[in-house]
Amino acid sequence: MHVNCVGAIIFDAFDRLLLIRRGRPPGEGLWSIPGGRLEAGESDAEGLRREVLEETGLRVEVGRLAGSVDRPGPGGVTYVIRDYLATVTGGTLAAADDAAEARWCAPGELAELPLTEGLAEALTAWGVLPR
């Protein structure tokens, strides 16, 4: 079974990447970009805006698709994750929903954090990192 998911690649004016530390499985305790599963009938852009707002308190404008990955999940599920570039348009950064923490990270800090599997490699392959 395939589960459609979206993720937001958001940089601030200082080229820092917005990351959240996951508060629930999958990837509990690991750092990743904000995002999650699409709800029934939701477009990628609608889902991305909802997920970012729920997890970070920020409103975003959704940009171009950066890339897509498939990740195995429990019980034979495959998460089909489409990651989009996005720009903050409002709100105040505060971790919420299933995000335990949210912070801006300089590119050099990424290697020091426990990231979700394949995140740094995918962002590098898509030409998003390093900036």
Beta strands, then each sheet from edge to edge (+ up, - down):
strand 1: 2-10
strand 2: 17-22
strand 3: 31-32
strand 4: 35-37
strand 5: 58-72
strand 6: 78-91
strand 7: 99-105
sheet 1: 4+ 1- 6- 5+
sheet 2: 3+ 2- 7+
end
